[in-house]
Amino acid sequence: TQQWGVPNPQIEHLILALKAEIEGECPNGSLYGESLAMALAVCLLKQYSYPRPTSHVYRGGLSPYRLKHIIEFIHGHLDGRLSLVEMAELAHMSVAYFTIAFKQSTGLTPHQYVLDCRISQAQQLHQCTSLPLSNVAARLGFASQSHFTAVFRKHTSLTPRAYRETSGGKWLSSRLSR
């Protein structure tokens, strides 16, 4: 049944988060904004649609071939040119079904998976190059160096600079001593 006039904190939170993303010119990337918009659409449909759509249980996730294809696509586009729509089209699925199937296959949402890949790539870059942090951030599709630093710290408990000094610094000092 419809629930008009009933406050929904989840919808309010998603609207505020989406508003902040738009006003901040998508500092967390377009994939994050698309994920927020999709979550908001689902919440709105759950609360205000009539009759409520029947709930589908999706099982099995993506086929191994599709998952491999999507993962290769993600790794090839870590510089920021990623969207849920593109990934869903590549998998020949709707965005909603793709998001569910991807999470079933990987244990992560597409946005979380992309962030993990970007952080992993950043760690590799820190260990084998001396690129400035701003270049690493740009190369991996982060909106800014500060966004990159915040996400990196959240995933590793270290800032990129501290990580470079503890991990990458070993590579750099060994290269300089040759």
C-alpha positions as CSV (number, residue, x, y, z in Angstrom):
1,T,0.0,0.0,0.0
2,Q,1.0,3.6,-0.6
3,Q,2.4,5.5,2.4
4,W,1.8,9.2,1.6
5,G,2.8,11.7,4.1
6,V,4.8,9.3,6.2
7,P,8.4,10.6,6.8
8,N,11.1,8.2,5.5
9,P,14.5,9.0,7.0
10,Q,16.2,6.8,4.3
11,I,14.7,8.8,1.5
12,E,15.6,12.0,3.2
13,H,19.2,10.9,3.7
14,L,19.6,9.8,0.1
15,I,18.2,13.1,-1.2
16,L,20.6,15.1,1.0
17,A,23.5,12.9,-0.1
18,L,22.6,13.3,-3.7
19,K,22.1,17.0,-3.3
20,A,25.6,17.3,-1.7
21,E,27.1,15.4,-4.6
22,I,25.4,17.6,-7.2
23,E,26.3,20.8,-5.4
24,G,29.9,19.6,-4.9
25,E,30.2,18.8,-8.6
26,C,30.4,15.0,-7.9
27,P,33.5,14.9,-5.7
28,N,33.0,11.2,-5.2
29,G,32.6,10.4,-8.9
30,S,29.7,9.9,-11.2
31,L,29.5,6.2,-10.3
32,Y,28.7,7.1,-6.7
33,G,26.1,9.6,-7.8
34,E,24.5,7.0,-10.0
35,S,24.4,4.6,-7.1
36,L,22.7,7.1,-4.9
37,A,20.1,7.9,-7.6
38,M,19.4,4.2,-8.1
39,A,19.0,3.7,-4.3
40,L,16.7,6.7,-4.1
41,A,14.6,5.4,-7.0
42,V,14.2,2.0,-5.3
43,C,13.2,3.6,-2.0
44,L,10.7,5.8,-3.7
45,L,9.2,2.9,-5.6
46,K,9.0,0.8,-2.4
47,Q,7.2,3.5,-0.5
48,Y,4.9,5.1,-3.2
49,S,4.2,2.6,-5.9
50,Y,0.8,1.0,-6.2
51,P,0.4,-1.9,-6.4
52,R,3.7,-2.9,-5.0
53,P,5.8,-4.8,-7.5
54,T,6.3,-8.4,-6.8
55,S,9.7,-9.1,-5.4
56,H,12.0,-11.0,-7.6
57,V,14.7,-13.2,-6.1
58,Y,17.8,-13.0,-8.3
59,R,20.1,-16.0,-7.8
60,G,23.5,-16.9,-9.2
61,G,24.9,-13.5,-10.1
62,L,26.7,-12.9,-13.3
63,S,27.9,-15.7,-15.5
64,P,31.7,-16.2,-15.3
65,Y,32.1,-14.9,-18.8
66,R,30.1,-11.7,-18.1
67,L,31.8,-11.2,-14.8
68,K,35.3,-11.5,-16.4
69,H,34.2,-9.1,-19.2
70,I,32.9,-6.5,-16.7
71,I,36.0,-6.8,-14.5
72,E,38.3,-6.3,-17.5
73,F,36.2,-3.3,-18.5
74,I,36.5,-1.8,-15.0
75,H,40.3,-2.3,-14.9
76,G,40.6,-0.7,-18.3
77,H,38.6,2.4,-17.3
78,L,39.9,3.1,-13.7
79,D,40.7,6.7,-14.9
80,G,37.1,7.8,-14.2
81,R,35.2,6.9,-17.3
82,L,32.9,4.4,-15.6
83,S,29.1,4.4,-15.2
84,L,26.5,1.9,-14.0
85,V,24.6,2.3,-17.3
86,E,27.7,1.4,-19.4
87,M,28.5,-1.7,-17.2
88,A,24.8,-2.8,-17.3
89,E,24.7,-2.4,-21.1
90,L,27.9,-4.4,-21.4
91,A,26.3,-7.2,-19.4
92,H,23.1,-6.9,-21.4
93,M,21.0,-6.2,-18.2
94,S,19.0,-3.5,-16.6
95,V,21.0,-1.3,-14.2
96,A,19.0,-2.7,-11.2
97,Y,19.5,-6.3,-12.2
98,F,23.1,-5.7,-13.0
99,T,23.8,-4.1,-9.6
100,I,22.2,-7.1,-7.8
101,A,24.0,-9.7,-9.9
102,F,27.3,-7.9,-9.6
103,K,27.0,-7.9,-5.8
104,Q,26.1,-11.5,-5.7
105,S,29.1,-12.4,-7.8
106,T,31.7,-10.2,-6.1
107,G,30.3,-9.5,-2.6
108,L,30.6,-5.8,-3.4
109,T,28.5,-3.2,-5.1
110,P,30.0,-1.9,-8.4
111,H,31.0,1.4,-6.7
112,Q,32.7,-0.4,-3.8
113,Y,34.5,-2.8,-6.3
114,V,35.7,0.2,-8.4
115,L,37.0,2.0,-5.3
116,D,38.9,-1.2,-4.2
117,C,40.4,-1.5,-7.6
118,R,41.5,2.1,-7.6
119,I,43.0,1.9,-4.2
120,S,44.9,-1.3,-5.1
121,Q,46.2,0.4,-8.3
122,A,47.3,3.4,-6.2
123,Q,49.2,1.1,-3.8
124,Q,51.0,-0.5,-6.8
125,L,51.8,3.0,-8.2
126,H,53.2,4.1,-4.8
127,Q,55.4,1.1,-4.6
128,C,56.9,1.4,-8.1
129,T,56.8,5.1,-9.1
130,S,57.4,8.5,-7.6
131,L,54.4,10.2,-9.4
132,P,53.1,13.2,-7.5
133,L,49.9,12.3,-5.5
134,S,47.8,14.7,-7.7
135,N,48.9,12.7,-10.8
136,V,48.0,9.4,-9.1
137,A,44.6,10.8,-8.1
138,A,43.9,12.0,-11.7
139,R,45.2,8.8,-13.3
140,L,42.8,6.7,-11.1
141,G,39.7,8.8,-11.7
142,F,39.4,10.6,-8.4
143,A,37.8,14.1,-8.5
144,S,40.7,15.6,-6.6
145,Q,43.8,14.8,-4.5
146,S,41.8,15.4,-1.3
147,H,39.1,13.0,-2.4
148,F,41.8,10.4,-3.3
149,T,43.5,11.0,0.1
150,A,40.1,10.5,2.0
151,V,39.2,7.3,0.2
152,F,42.8,5.9,0.4
153,R,42.8,6.6,4.2
154,K,39.4,5.0,4.6
155,H,40.6,1.8,2.9
156,T,44.1,1.5,4.3
157,S,44.1,3.6,7.5
158,L,47.1,5.6,6.1
159,T,47.3,8.7,3.9
160,P,48.8,8.1,0.5
161,R,51.9,10.0,1.6
162,A,52.3,7.9,4.7
163,Y,51.8,4.7,2.7
164,R,54.4,5.9,0.2
165,E,56.9,6.6,3.0
166,T,56.4,3.1,4.5
167,S,55.9,1.0,1.4
168,G,56.9,3.0,-1.7
169,G,59.8,4.6,0.0
170,K,61.6,1.3,0.2
171,W,61.3,1.0,-3.6
172,L,62.5,4.6,-4.1
173,S,65.5,4.3,-1.8
174,S,66.6,1.0,-3.4
175,R,66.3,2.6,-6.9
176,L,68.4,5.6,-5.8
177,S,71.1,3.5,-4.2
178,R,71.8,1.7,-7.6
